[in-house]
Amino acid sequence: MVEYLMAKVKKQISFEDALWGACDKLRGTVEPAEYKHVVLSLIFLKFVNDKFETRRKELIADGKEKYVDVQSFYTMKNVFFLPEVSRWSYIMQNAKQNDIAIKIDTALSTIEKQNPSLRGALPDNYYSRLSLDVSKLASLLDEINNIQTDADKENDIMGRVYEYFLTKFAIQEGKGKGEFYTPKSVVNLIAEMIEPYKGKIYDPCCGSGGMFVQSLKFVESHAGSAKDISVYGQEGITTTYKMAKMNLAIRGIPCDLGEKAANSFTNDLHPDLRADYIMANPPFNQKDWRAENELVDDARWRGYVVPPTSNANYGWILHMVSKLSTNGVAGFLLANGALSGEGQELEIRKQLIENNLVEAIVILPRNLFYTTNISVTLWIINKNKKARIVDHNGIVKNYRNREEEVLFMDLRQMGSPFEKKYIELTQTDRDKVTGTFHSWQQTDTYKDYNDIPEFCYSATKKEIAEKGYNLVPSRYIEFVNRDETENFETSMKQLQSELTELFKAEEENKKELLAVFKELGYEIKL
């Protein structure tokens, strides 16, 4: 995807390679997980400065020069006001000074103090603490200085650069990290399936805010208005929370992410929210997400059994179900194990199906994600499967009437390669999926929907009950060219991958424990 993005906008952002190279030079003294914040904060600083300077020139051109230092004349145009110490020209004048890190920290903290909507968004004394090499930091500043963020408003230059870097950092950090980013093609698929035209959008684990960015792009690409959308989110990791606020500020997307980073389970920042749309990619198979006696009587699972402490998957499901409005729709990703878990998970899954909440189960290809190479599942939950289907103008397109059915889809044969070891779902892939899904939903196009072997199957609630409320798509979709041997082979490869990661983690833990004992003078020799 990165190569595709670069080729497509080469003329507009041909500086990306040089910028990435300058950024990459910091690796000698700063960990990847750290320097992504260094780079993204500086890109943000350059962006808000260019917006500020453009507005400043407008005021002068309009004969309002006496107001160039009045903050309200900037905020009225949704532009952040920058005191002199926060302006890019000041930073560049001091770029090669030994105290440049302190000046950058001062610039960011001053911007945040001057602009309440950025409270909690920017790093706090971050650059000073990292002891960055002055020459390398100056080189990075020189490259960022070449970005003309206001040169091509239509092509969203800064948004593209920010997205490019989020992708590159996520790929570089790889498995077990990079949780802040969900690949754009996956986010687009969710948006195209649930069609968030108008209302409140919520993400309880919003990462860097990519779900919001793509949902707003979906609305605008379908001639809708971003003004009809309200954005709510929450993120538990402070540095990722800051990335999200900066990402959304760059796009000009107003949002309510709460006053700080917080755990959605133990500190729900939007307790009374009822969202029209939920888009989410929760942490997969999160263990020990609550203590044994914690959240037992929580209102979010009222009417269901309490989710097990060993895995948060069904905690996330019920959290999102509790947040949906009367006609709300959710599209979220989970590890495939959630489709067939036993015990409390089975009981909750049974209740969800019997309550007619599960609308579609879509199994995705492997190697879509930078954090894991296993196949994962997209769930579509709908609080009203008989609801009217309206377009962005509020015109009723049709009525859903699949209350007693669930659509199963298998996308494992889809996707195109990129970055050598990853794949992405192309627009053609997504059109096939969303076209099938929306045809299946609508009553007057039943004739356009047919079960297709190895791709899709519409199962009745009775069929699902007969199979023990198992939601694995291959239990329902007919396979003609792929027999049970291939399904077995796929399952074994997936298990092989998961066990490999488990054993690697176990080995790392053992090494760390042996090192601790050795340091204490009690070396363990095996």
C-alpha positions in Angstrom: 0.0 0.0 0.0 2.9 2.4 0.8 4.4 2.0 -2.7 0.9 2.5 -4.3 0.3 5.6 -2.2 3.7 7.0 -3.2 3.3 6.3 -6.9 -0.2 7.9 -6.9 0.9 11.2 -5.4 4.5 11.3 -6.4 4.3 14.7 -7.9 2.7 16.1 -4.8 4.8 14.5 -2.1 8.0 13.3 -3.8 9.8 14.4 -0.6 8.5 11.4 1.4 11.5 9.2 0.8 13.9 11.9 1.9 11.7 12.7 4.9 11.6 9.0 5.9 15.4 8.7 5.5 16.0 11.7 7.8 13.6 10.2 10.3 15.2 6.8 10.0 18.6 8.3 11.0 17.3 8.9 14.5 17.2 5.1 15.1 20.7 5.2 16.5 19.6 6.9 19.7 15.8 6.6 19.8 13.6 3.5 19.8 11.1 3.2 16.9 8.2 3.3 19.4 9.6 6.7 20.5 10.7 8.4 17.3 7.4 8.0 15.6 6.1 10.5 18.2 9.1 12.8 17.5 8.4 12.8 13.8 4.6 13.0 13.9 4.7 15.9 16.4 7.1 17.9 14.1 4.9 17.3 11.1 1.9 18.5 13.1 3.8 21.6 14.2 4.7 22.4 10.5 1.1 21.9 9.5 -0.5 24.2 12.1 2.2 26.8 11.4 1.3 26.8 7.7 -2.4 27.2 8.4 -1.5 30.0 10.8 0.7 31.9 8.3 -2.0 31.5 5.6 -4.6 33.1 7.8 -2.1 35.8 8.9 -1.5 36.8 5.2 -5.3 36.9 4.7 -5.8 39.3 7.5 -3.0 41.6 6.1 -4.5 41.4 2.6 -7.9 42.4 4.0 -6.5 45.5 5.7 -6.8 43.9 9.1 -3.1 44.0 10.0 -3.9 45.3 13.5 -5.6 42.0 14.3 -2.8 39.6 13.2 -2.0 38.9 16.9 -5.6 38.6 18.1 -6.4 34.9 18.7 -10.1 35.1 18.0 -9.4 36.1 14.4 -7.7 32.7 13.9 -10.1 30.5 15.9 -13.1 31.9 14.0 -11.6 30.2 10.9 -10.7 27.0 12.8 -7.0 27.9 12.8 -4.8 27.4 15.8 -3.2 30.6 17.0 0.6 30.4 17.4 2.7 32.7 19.7 6.1 33.6 18.2 8.0 30.9 20.1 5.7 28.3 18.5 6.1 29.4 14.9 8.1 27.3 12.5 10.3 30.2 11.4 11.5 30.5 15.0 12.2 26.8 15.2 14.2 26.8 11.9 16.2 29.9 13.0 17.3 27.8 16.0 17.4 24.4 14.4 21.2 23.9 14.8 21.4 25.3 18.3 22.2 22.9 21.2 18.9 23.9 22.9 16.7 23.2 19.9 15.0 20.2 21.8 14.0 22.6 24.6 12.7 25.1 22.1 10.5 22.5 20.3 9.1 21.4 23.7 8.3 25.0 24.5 6.7 25.5 21.1 4.4 22.5 21.6 3.4 23.2 25.2 2.7 26.9 24.3 0.4 25.9 21.4 -1.5 23.5 23.7 -1.9 26.2 26.4 -3.2 28.7 23.8 -5.6 26.3 22.1 -8.0 24.5 24.5 -9.1 22.0 21.9 -5.5 20.6 21.8 -5.4 20.0 25.5 -3.7 16.6 26.1 -2.8 16.2 22.4 0.9 17.3 22.3 4.0 15.8 23.9 5.1 17.2 27.2 8.8 17.9 27.6 9.4 15.0 25.2 12.3 16.1 23.1 14.4 17.3 26.0 14.1 13.9 27.7 15.2 11.9 24.7 18.6 13.5 24.4 18.4 13.6 20.6 21.5 14.2 18.4 21.3 17.9 17.4 22.7 17.3 13.9 20.2 14.5 13.1 17.3 16.5 14.5 18.4 19.5 12.4 18.5 17.3 9.3 14.9 16.1 10.1 13.7 19.7 10.6 15.3 20.6 7.2 13.3 17.9 5.4 10.0 18.7 7.1 10.6 22.4 6.2 10.3 21.3 2.6 6.7 20.3 3.0 4.4 22.9 1.6 1.3 21.7 3.4 -1.0 24.3 1.9 0.2 23.8 -1.7 -2.6 21.4 -2.7 -5.6 21.5 -0.4 -7.7 19.2 -2.6 -5.1 16.3 -2.3 -4.8 16.7 1.5 -1.0 16.7 1.4 -0.4 16.7 5.2 -3.1 14.1 5.8 -1.4 11.8 3.2 2.1 12.4 4.8 0.7 11.6 8.3 -1.0 8.5 7.0 2.2 7.4 5.1 4.2 7.7 8.3 1.7 5.9 10.5 1.8 3.0 7.9 5.6 2.9 7.8 5.9 3.0 11.6 3.3 0.2 12.0 5.1 -2.0 9.5 8.5 -1.3 11.1 7.3 -2.1 14.6 5.6 -5.3 13.4 4.1 -8.1 15.4 3.2 -7.4 19.0 3.4 -3.6 18.4 1.9 -1.1 16.0 -1.5 -1.6 17.5 -2.2 2.1 16.9 -2.9 1.5 13.2 -5.5 -0.5 11.3 -4.7 -0.8 7.5 -6.7 1.6 5.5 -8.2 -1.0 3.2 -9.7 -2.8 6.2 -11.1 0.5 7.6 -12.6 1.3 4.2 -14.3 -2.1 4.0 -16.0 -1.5 7.4 -17.1 2.0 6.4 -18.4 0.8 3.0 -20.4 -1.9 4.7 -22.0 0.0 7.6 -22.3 3.3 5.6 -21.9 6.0 8.3 -23.7 8.8 6.5 -25.2 10.7 9.5 -25.1 10.6 13.3 -22.6 9.7 16.0 -19.6 7.5 15.3 -17.8 5.9 18.2 -14.6 3.9 18.6 -13.8 2.6 22.1 -10.2 1.8 21.3 -9.5 4.4 18.6 -5.7 4.0 18.2 -4.4 6.8 16.0 -8.0 7.7 14.8 -7.9 6.0 11.4 -11.5 4.8 11.7 -12.7 8.4 12.0 -10.6 9.6 9.1 -11.8 7.0 6.7 -15.4 7.2 7.8 -15.4 11.0 7.2 -13.8 10.4 3.8 -16.6 7.9 3.0 -19.2 10.5 3.8 -17.6 13.1 1.6 -17.0 10.7 -1.3 -20.7 10.0 -1.3 -21.7 13.7 -1.4 -22.5 13.8 2.2 -21.4 16.4 4.8 -18.9 16.0 7.6 -21.1 18.4 9.6 -23.7 15.6 9.9 -21.2 13.4 11.8 -20.2 13.6 15.4 -17.0 11.8 16.5 -16.5 10.1 19.9 -13.6 7.9 20.9 -11.4 6.6 23.7 -7.8 5.3 23.8 -6.0 3.7 26.7 -2.4 4.5 25.8 -1.4 8.1 26.4 1.1 8.4 23.5 -1.4 6.8 21.1 -4.2 9.1 22.4 -1.9 12.1 21.5 -1.3 10.7 18.0 -5.1 10.4 17.5 -5.7 14.0 18.6 -3.0 15.3 16.3 -4.2 13.1 13.4 -7.8 14.4 13.7 -6.6 18.0 14.2 -4.6 17.8 11.0 -7.7 16.6 9.1 -9.9 19.3 10.8 -12.1 16.7 12.4 -13.8 17.8 15.6 -13.8 15.0 18.1 -14.5 14.1 21.7 -11.8 11.6 22.9 -12.3 12.5 26.5 -9.9 14.6 28.7 -7.2 11.9 28.8 -6.3 8.4 27.8 -8.3 5.8 29.8 -9.3 2.2 29.8 -12.7 1.8 28.2 -13.7 -1.0 30.6 -12.7 0.5 33.9 -13.0 4.2 33.1 -15.7 4.6 30.4 -15.4 8.3 29.3 -18.7 8.2 27.4 -21.0 6.4 29.8 -24.2 7.9 28.4 -23.3 7.7 24.7 -25.6 6.0 22.3 -23.9 5.8 18.9 -25.4 5.3 15.5 -22.2 3.7 14.2 -19.3 2.0 15.9 -16.1 1.1 14.1 -13.4 -0.6 16.1 -10.3 -2.8 16.1 -10.0 -3.9 19.8 -6.8 -5.6 21.0 -7.0 -9.3 20.0 -7.4 -11.9 22.8 -6.6 -9.5 25.6 -5.9 -11.4 28.8 -6.5 -10.4 32.4 -8.6 -7.4 31.3 -10.5 -7.4 34.6 -10.0 -8.9 38.0 -12.1 -11.9 39.0 -14.5 -9.9 41.1 -14.2 -6.7 39.0 -17.1 -5.4 36.8 -19.2 -8.4 37.6 -22.4 -6.4 37.9 -21.6 -4.0 35.2 -24.6 -2.6 33.3 -23.0 -3.2 30.0 -23.5 -7.0 30.2 -27.0 -6.8 31.7 -29.1 -9.5 30.2 -26.0 -11.5 29.3 -23.6 -13.7 31.2 -20.5 -11.9 32.5 -17.6 -12.1 29.9 -14.7 -14.4 31.1 -11.6 -12.8 32.7 -9.3 -14.9 30.4 -10.2 -13.1 27.2 -11.7 -9.6 26.6 -13.2 -10.4 23.1 -16.7 -10.7 24.4 -16.2 -7.9 26.9 -15.5 -5.7 23.8 -18.6 -7.0 22.0 -21.0 -6.3 24.9 -19.4 -2.9 25.5 -20.1 -2.0 21.9 -23.6 -3.5 21.9 -24.4 -1.4 25.0 -23.3 1.8 23.2 -25.5 1.4 20.1 -28.6 3.5 19.6 -31.9 1.9 18.7 -31.0 1.6 15.0 -27.2 1.5 15.6 -24.8 -0.6 13.5 -21.3 -1.7 14.5 -18.4 -3.1 12.4 -15.5 -4.4 14.4 -12.6 -6.8 14.2 -11.9 -9.8 16.4 -9.6 -12.8 16.4 -11.2 -15.9 14.8 -11.3 -17.7 18.1 -14.3 -15.6 19.1 -16.4 -17.4 16.5 -16.4 -20.7 18.3 -15.3 -20.1 22.0 -16.9 -22.3 24.6 -18.3 -21.6 28.1 -19.3 -18.0 28.8 -18.4 -17.0 25.2 -20.8 -19.6 23.8 -23.6 -18.4 26.1 -23.1 -14.7 25.1 -22.8 -15.7 21.4 -26.1 -17.6 21.6 -27.8 -14.7 23.2 -26.5 -12.3 20.6 -27.8 -14.6 17.8 -31.2 -15.2 19.5 -31.5 -11.4 20.0 -31.1 -11.0 16.2 -28.1 -8.7 16.7 -25.5 -10.5 14.5 -25.9 -9.4 10.9 -22.8 -10.6 9.1 -19.6 -12.5 9.8 -16.8 -11.8 7.3 -13.5 -13.8 7.6 -10.6 -11.7 6.2 -7.4 -12.8 4.5 -4.2 -13.4 6.3 -1.3 -10.9 6.3 -3.6 -7.8 6.2 -2.2 -6.6 9.5 1.2 -5.5 10.6 0.8 -6.8 14.1 -0.2 -10.4 13.2 -0.3 -12.6 10.2 -3.3 -14.6 11.2 -6.7 -14.3 9.6 -9.2 -12.3 11.6 -13.0 -11.7 11.4 -15.1 -8.6 10.7 -18.4 -8.7 12.7 -21.4 -6.6 11.7 -23.8 -6.1 14.6 -27.1 -4.4 13.9 -29.6 -3.3 16.6 -32.4 -3.2 14.1 -32.1 -5.6 11.2 -35.5 -4.5 9.9 -34.5 -0.8 9.8 -35.1 1.5 6.9 -32.0 2.0 4.6 -31.5 5.6 3.9 -29.0 7.5 1.8 -27.0 10.6 2.8 -30.0 12.8 1.8 -32.3 10.9 4.2 -34.2 9.2 1.3 -35.4 5.7 2.0 -33.7 3.3 -0.3 -35.3 0.1 1.0 -36.1 -2.0 4.0 -34.0 -4.7 5.6 -35.8 -7.9 6.2 -33.1 -10.5 7.2 -33.9 -10.5 10.9 -33.7 -14.3 11.2 -30.6 -14.7 9.1 -26.8 -14.1 9.2 -24.7 -13.5 6.2 -21.4 -15.4 6.2 -18.6 -14.3 3.8 -15.1 -15.7 3.2 -12.5 -13.3 1.7 -9.4 -15.4 2.2 -8.9 -15.7 -1.5 -9.0 -12.0 -2.0 -6.4 -9.3 -1.7 -3.3 -8.0 -3.6 0.3 -8.0 -2.4 2.2 -5.0 -1.2 5.3 -4.4 0.9 6.4 -8.0 0.0 4.8 -9.9 2.9 1.5 -8.0 3.3 -1.6 -7.8 1.2 -4.5 -5.3 0.9 -8.1 -5.5 -0.1 -8.4 -3.6 -3.4 -11.4 -1.4 -4.3 -12.6 -4.2 -6.6 -12.4 -6.7 -3.7 -14.4 -4.3 -1.5 -17.0 -3.5 -4.2 -17.7 -7.3 -4.5 -18.1 -7.7 -0.8 -20.2 -4.6 -0.1 -22.3 -5.1 -3.2 -23.1 -8.7 -2.1 -23.8 -7.5 1.5 -26.1 -4.7 0.5 -28.0 -6.8 -2.1 -28.5 -9.4 0.6 -29.9 -6.8 3.0 -32.5 -5.2 0.8 -35.9 -6.7 0.2 -36.5 -5.8 -3.4 -33.1 -7.1 -4.5 -33.4 -10.6 -3.1 -33.3 -11.7 -6.7 -29.8 -10.2 -7.0 -28.5 -12.2 -4.1 -27.5 -15.9 -4.3 -25.3 -18.1 -2.1 -22.0 -18.5 -3.8 -19.8 -21.5 -3.1 -16.5 -20.5 -1.4 -17.7 -16.9 -0.9 -21.0 -16.4 0.8 -24.0 -18.1 2.5 -27.1 -16.8 4.2 -27.8 -18.9 7.2 -31.0 -19.0 9.2 -31.0 -18.7 12.9 -32.3 -22.3 13.0 -29.3 -23.5 11.0 -26.9 -21.7 13.3 -28.6 -23.2 16.4 -28.3 -26.7 14.9 -24.5 -26.1 14.6 -24.2 -25.2 18.2 -24.1 -21.4 17.6 -20.8 -21.8 16.0 -20.1 -18.8 13.7 -17.1 -20.1 11.7 -18.0 -19.3 8.1 -16.7 -22.6 6.7 -19.4 -24.4 8.7 -22.0 -22.8 6.4 -20.4 -21.7 3.1 -20.1 -24.5 0.5 -16.6 -25.4 -0.6 -16.3 -27.0 -4.1 -12.7 -26.3 -5.2 -11.3 -26.2 -1.7 -11.9 -29.5 0.1 -11.6 -30.4 3.8 -7.9 -31.2 3.3 -7.3 -27.6 2.3 -9.4 -26.3 5.2 -7.4 -28.5 7.5 -4.1 -27.2 6.0 -5.2 -23.6 6.4 -6.2 -24.2 10.0 -2.9 -26.0 10.8 -0.9 -23.2 9.2 -2.8 -20.7 11.3 -2.2 -22.7 14.5 1.4 -23.1 13.5 1.8 -19.3 13.3 0.0 -18.7 16.6 2.1 -21.3 18.4 5.3 -20.0 16.9 4.5 -16.5 18.3 3.5 -18.0 21.7 6.8 -20.0 21.9 8.8 -17.0 20.9 7.2 -14.9 23.7 7.8 -17.7 26.2 11.5 -17.9 25.2 11.9 -14.1 25.6 10.3 -14.3 29.0 12.6 -17.1 30.1 15.7 -15.1 28.9 14.6 -12.1 30.9 13.9 -14.1 34.0 17.4 -15.8 33.8 19.0 -12.4 33.3 17.3 -11.1 36.5 18.5 -14.0 38.6 22.0 -13.7 37.2 22.1 -10.0 38.0 21.0 -10.8 41.6 23.9 -13.3 41.9 21.8 -16.4 41.7 22.5 -17.5 38.1 20.5 -20.4 36.9 22.4 -22.8 34.7 20.3 -25.0 32.4 
